[in-house]
Amino acid sequence: MRRTLTPNSVRDLSRELHRLERRIAATKQVLVGLPSDAPNYPDGTNIIMVAAVNEFGSGHIPERSFLRKGIYSNAAKYVRLFKRAMVRILNGGDEDRELNLIGLEASQDVKKQIDATLIPANRPSTIARKGSSHPLIDTGHLRQQITWKVRRPQ
């Protein structure tokens, strides 16, 4: 049975969506990237340090933003996903499940950005050392550790 939307029902729904959005924003966060307990590389190199150096650049290593660019370039998609999630939650859907689906999508976008980042190119000496010209992929360990977490703000 379909209901006819009236101006009052649309206003009521809009108010309820905004109330739910504020409540979730105050009580839950979706974090995407590398967790603080991500395992280091097999040789002991700190993966968080490697990610930060590549994300922001350092000394002779140029910036190759995979995290910020992966998230920012998909921001409009996350807004759409969040709006759809709010409607499903209003209709009885599980809040954590909906937020985890957004986190999964965002983590996949970051991994796609790692795959797509080819500029700036590696130096010839780096290519010779690792046997690959892909700037952000050597063993694949960094890419494999990208994940998400739904948590309460601290």
Contacts in CASP RR format, 6 or more apart in sequence:
PFRMAT RR
TARGET T0000
AUTHOR 0000-0000-0000
METHOD contacts of the structure
MODEL  1
MRRTLTPNSVRDLSRELHRLERRIAATKQVLVGLPSDAPNYPDGTNIIMV
AAVNEFGSGHIPERSFLRKGIYSNAAKYVRLFKRAMVRILNGGDEDRELN
LIGLEASQDVKKQIDATLIPANRPSTIARKGSSHPLIDTGHLRQQITWKV
RRPQ
3 9 0 8 1.000
16 90 0 8 1.000
17 83 0 8 1.000
17 86 0 8 1.000
17 87 0 8 1.000
17 90 0 8 1.000
20 86 0 8 1.000
20 89 0 8 1.000
20 90 0 8 1.000
21 82 0 8 1.000
21 86 0 8 1.000
24 86 0 8 1.000
24 89 0 8 1.000
24 95 0 8 1.000
24 99 0 8 1.000
26 153 0 8 1.000
27 152 0 8 1.000
27 153 0 8 1.000
28 95 0 8 1.000
28 96 0 8 1.000
28 99 0 8 1.000
28 150 0 8 1.000
28 151 0 8 1.000
28 152 0 8 1.000
28 153 0 8 1.000
29 150 0 8 1.000
29 151 0 8 1.000
29 152 0 8 1.000
29 153 0 8 1.000
30 99 0 8 1.000
30 100 0 8 1.000
30 102 0 8 1.000
30 103 0 8 1.000
30 106 0 8 1.000
30 148 0 8 1.000
30 149 0 8 1.000
30 150 0 8 1.000
31 148 0 8 1.000
31 149 0 8 1.000
31 150 0 8 1.000
31 151 0 8 1.000
32 67 0 8 1.000
32 71 0 8 1.000
32 103 0 8 1.000
32 106 0 8 1.000
32 107 0 8 1.000
32 110 0 8 1.000
32 146 0 8 1.000
32 147 0 8 1.000
32 148 0 8 1.000
33 51 0 8 1.000
33 67 0 8 1.000
33 107 0 8 1.000
33 110 0 8 1.000
33 146 0 8 1.000
33 147 0 8 1.000
33 148 0 8 1.000
34 47 0 8 1.000
34 48 0 8 1.000
34 51 0 8 1.000
34 142 0 8 1.000
34 145 0 8 1.000
34 146 0 8 1.000
34 147 0 8 1.000
35 145 0 8 1.000
35 147 0 8 1.000
35 149 0 8 1.000
36 48 0 8 1.000
38 47 0 8 1.000
38 48 0 8 1.000
38 145 0 8 1.000
39 47 0 8 1.000
39 145 0 8 1.000
40 46 0 8 1.000
40 47 0 8 1.000
41 47 0 8 1.000
41 50 0 8 1.000
41 139 0 8 1.000
41 141 0 8 1.000
42 139 0 8 1.000
42 141 0 8 1.000
47 141 0 8 1.000
47 142 0 8 1.000
47 145 0 8 1.000
50 142 0 8 1.000
51 67 0 8 1.000
51 142 0 8 1.000
53 61 0 8 1.000
54 61 0 8 1.000
54 63 0 8 1.000
54 64 0 8 1.000
54 66 0 8 1.000
54 135 0 8 1.000
54 136 0 8 1.000
54 142 0 8 1.000
55 63 0 8 1.000
55 64 0 8 1.000
55 65 0 8 1.000
55 66 0 8 1.000
55 67 0 8 1.000
55 68 0 8 1.000
56 63 0 8 1.000
56 65 0 8 1.000
57 63 0 8 1.000
57 64 0 8 1.000
62 120 0 8 1.000
64 117 0 8 1.000
64 120 0 8 1.000
64 135 0 8 1.000
64 136 0 8 1.000
65 117 0 8 1.000
66 110 0 8 1.000
66 113 0 8 1.000
66 114 0 8 1.000
66 117 0 8 1.000
66 136 0 8 1.000
67 110 0 8 1.000
67 113 0 8 1.000
69 113 0 8 1.000
69 117 0 8 1.000
70 109 0 8 1.000
70 110 0 8 1.000
70 112 0 8 1.000
70 113 0 8 1.000
71 78 0 8 1.000
71 106 0 8 1.000
71 109 0 8 1.000
71 110 0 8 1.000
73 109 0 8 1.000
73 113 0 8 1.000
74 106 0 8 1.000
74 109 0 8 1.000
77 105 0 8 1.000
77 109 0 8 1.000
78 102 0 8 1.000
78 105 0 8 1.000
78 106 0 8 1.000
81 101 0 8 1.000
81 102 0 8 1.000
81 105 0 8 1.000
82 102 0 8 1.000
85 98 0 8 1.000
85 99 0 8 1.000
85 101 0 8 1.000
85 102 0 8 1.000
88 98 0 8 1.000
89 95 0 8 1.000
89 98 0 8 1.000
96 150 0 8 1.000
99 150 0 8 1.000
100 148 0 8 1.000
100 150 0 8 1.000
103 148 0 8 1.000
103 150 0 8 1.000
104 148 0 8 1.000
106 148 0 8 1.000
107 146 0 8 1.000
107 147 0 8 1.000
107 148 0 8 1.000
110 146 0 8 1.000
111 143 0 8 1.000
111 146 0 8 1.000
114 136 0 8 1.000
114 137 0 8 1.000
114 142 0 8 1.000
114 143 0 8 1.000
114 146 0 8 1.000
115 137 0 8 1.000
115 143 0 8 1.000
117 135 0 8 1.000
117 136 0 8 1.000
118 133 0 8 1.000
118 134 0 8 1.000
118 135 0 8 1.000
119 135 0 8 1.000
120 135 0 8 1.000
121 133 0 8 1.000
121 135 0 8 1.000
122 130 0 8 1.000
122 132 0 8 1.000
122 133 0 8 1.000
122 134 0 8 1.000
122 135 0 8 1.000
127 133 0 8 1.000
130 138 0 8 1.000
132 138 0 8 1.000
136 142 0 8 1.000
136 143 0 8 1.000
137 143 0 8 1.000
END
